[in-house]
Amino acid sequence: MLSEWELWACANRVLQTHGEEAGLHAAEQIGALVLQGDAEGVRTWQAIAARIARLSATGGQAPPIDRMS
């Protein structure tokens, strides 16, 4: 699993790249990984999707993160 910092960075990047469609993109990734049987990938994208939702709800404000975690 990626670190907290990496998960937030991924979520931010997906938002920058896909804008309002970021949640849909994450859902598509999760669906593809489910079909492949990649449970770890599914968990990772679920974590990214949760952070996308939080960033969307807070206007792009992520919580402070210790980059060493």
Buried (B, 14 or more C-beta within 10 A) or exposed (E): EEEBBBBBBBBBEBBEEBEEEBBEBBBEBBEEBEEEEBEEBBEBBBBBBEBBBBBBEEEEEBEEBEEEE
